[in-house]
Amino acid sequence: MIKRTLIAIAVVALLATSAHAALTEHYFGPYGDDYAVKVDGSEKVRWPFEYKALTVCTIPIKMHVGMYVQVEDCKKKKIVLQQVDCGDIGKGGDNYPCYLGCTDFNVRANFEVKMGANLNKVGDTIKDWDKYYDGGDVVPGDGNYHNVKLCVKAWKTQIWKAAPGDEVDVGTVDVTVKPNS
């Protein structure tokens, strides 16, 4: 019986020494850009105790994000010019022979983009040509892919200066972008 009483007293003593103090937190600020915290505890703090982590300042995290534009699968795209009636591209018969070709691709950006293009001749086959975006040249800056269609038209072509073939290299087109302002 004495043994049980001593064990009960030991357990009660252990629980009494393990009690945590009631801590009161007092936050101050802001004073200008400063924040502070003061903690008051009971005088009955006993072993074991542990410190409580207190938030004294919250700092926002910012990031420098540049302008972003992506053309999906650009390396897989090509424009193949096919002979058309010169009237189909807004030219008269004196501009014969006339050609037209288009490709579509997806573009996404984080700002409103004005699409453009630069034509680069390869060889002497093309005499006069122009490019345009069929359906519009502005892509919203919502981060989603949007489909655009780029077309190239050529007239007064000098086909006698190129070897025959289905896909003879006559030029390249650079897709350009800038903010739509």
C-alpha positions, 0 to 999 in steps of 0.5 A: 500500500505504501508503495502505491501511495509513493507512486501516486505521489511521484506521478502527481509531483511529475505532473505538477512540475511539467505544467506550462506557464500561461504566456501572454503575447503583446504585439506593438507597432507598427512604429514607422517600419518597426514591429515588436513583441513582448511575452509575459509568463507566469512566475510558476514556469517549471521544467520542462519548458520550451520557447514558442516561436513568435512572428515579429515581422512578415516580409513580402517576397517579390520577383522581377518578371520580364516579358515572356512570349512563346511560339509553340513548335516553331521549328516544325512550321514552314510556309509553302508558297503555291501558285494562285491567280494574281487577283487572289492576292490583290494584284493584276495580271501584269504581276504574274506569276503570283504565289500564296502560302500560310501557316498557323501556330500557337502563341502565349505571352504574359503581356499583350503582344503585337505580332510582326514579321520580317521577310528574308530572301534566299536567292533571286526567285522572289522579286516582290513579296509581303507578309500579313497575319490573317485574322489579327496580329494581337495576342492577349497577355493572359498566358494561354495559347492563342492561334495566329495565322501568318501568310506570305504572298509573292508576285512577279516571281522569277521562277526561271531562276530556281530549280523545279521542286515541291519545296525549293528554298526561296526565303525565311520569315522571322516572327517578331513581337513587341508590346501592343501599345 
